[in-house]
Amino acid sequence: MNVEMNSELKTEVNLNSRYIISRFAERGFNIHPDAVKVLEGLKDKDLDLNILIDRVCRTHNGAVITPDCILNVINLMRNKTQESKPLSSGTYVTSETSERIEVKVEKDITGNSSCEGGIEDFVLHFNSRFEKLSRILKRRVKPIPIGSLSRIKPNEAEIIGIVCEVRETSSGNYLIELEDKTGRINVIATGKLREIASELLGEEVIAVSGILKGRNMIANRIVFPDIPQNGKRPNKDFAIVFTSDIHFGSNAFLENSWNVFVRWLNCEVGNEYMRELAEKVKCILVAGDIVDGVGIYPEQDKELRIIDIYGQYEEAAEHLENIPKRIKIILSPGNHDAVRQAEPQPSLPKEFASLFPKNVIHVGNPAWVDVNGIKVLIYHGRSFDDIIMKIPRLDYSNPIGAIEEILKRRHLVPIYGGRSPLAPEKEDLLVIDEVPDVIHTGHVHTYGAKYYKGVLAINSSAWQAQTEFQKKVNLNPMPGNVPVYGPNGKIHRLRFYKGS
């Protein structure tokens, strides 16, 4: 179904037998000649022909569409139309037409990469990071340039700097080396600030207030860029599905569970409430690892069902073809996909993107996407490996903790030189310089959904059972868990795998 079709189109424009037969053929159905006549004779201006055809195909089990099947669906749709309430004089909205989905890709590296990986690129990249995060911090502190401290000689001061080094001293305190464009200074964190200092991740930008003692500063406050509290939640009458880490091509891909998920999207399984929720789904966001890839980790070939990358994407496209065309699918890559490993990553190249159905929108990683006024930041989440390793209180079973850390630091990859390769773009597109309504991640194959200061943080599980490689690295996945962002900001957790 073409969900962008103008609802003002009159039914009789499209009511010719050739069009009707072709529309059903696209969905794999033959239609009886008498059923064609029923549609040709339809005079009801309140019924959208394309919605009607979509409904018939979703509810019919046989190979041939009969007149009775058409008439049953028409009666159901007429009843719903009669129950709808007027919004204004002469305007009526039904559950089928109340939300026309509009997807805008607002920020994405695709087609805009210019880095060559030289020293100059890294200098520009980290300068960009510093400038962006400094602007955020300057709303909360009044910093003095580090190079001016020796000249002004204040007793107390506030500074902003990028963390160069953190180490524990012999006395149990922490020494933080901070740098801005004018100089460097050593900051001593004592007391309760020691715990905060111990969790500083690397090349992040922070503000510090403290007392100057010689060439050092004794900190009394450490300030992160952190997102502000946001009490507003979008009030929409449609649903968004979040998923990731499908791993088409893996011999551990949970095909049966995936097929039940697709049947749910087609309103074929579940109770009445769940079918109504499925009808409201307008968009699916996939946060990376669409396929399992090739050569991602040692001896991966032993865990592949499809051993070439092109074949994996062909299978992915075939499976996504079964998702209703009324639903927009936004695909972002991950570290298993056929794009550069360094982040930010562009969208899939044309040779693979062209395989997918037309309702698929390809974006990079990360990507900022506006879905009918809901601002979503999609990031695969590879930096979680470094963050979880650095902060002992975090673990893979609770990915929301890692999401909170990147929101607090306003940066998706706050550690440079770890497992997350960095592409030194002249502008640091990994800075979270805006506040999203939703941040959607994956990578760690576990489920999480929680509001953090008004932002919905989601980690969307996986569609792959535990592999031998995951056993070796002690990763216990929670596959088949699907978060659905429903009307009025309500979060639904759907389980399509019995073991989860």
Secondary structure by P-SEA (a helix, b strand, c coil): ccccccccccccccccaaaaaaaaaaacccccaaaaaaaaacccccccaaaaaaaaaaacccccccaaaaaaaaaaaaaaaaaccccccccccccccccbbbbbbcccccccccccccaaaaaaaaaaaaaaaaaaaaacccccccccccccccccccccccccccccccccbbbbbbbcccbbbbbbbcccaaaaaaaccccccccccccccccccccccccccccccccccccccbbbbbcccccccccccaaaaaaaaaaaaacccccaaaaaaaaaccbbbbccccccccccccccccccccccaaaaaaaaaaaaccccccbbbbbbbccccccccccccccccccccccccccbbbbccbbbbbcccbbbbbbcccaaaaaaaaccccccccaaaaaaaaaaaccccccccccccccccccccccccccccbbbbccccbbbbbbcccbbbbbccccccccaaaaaacccccccbbbbbcccbbbbbbbccccc
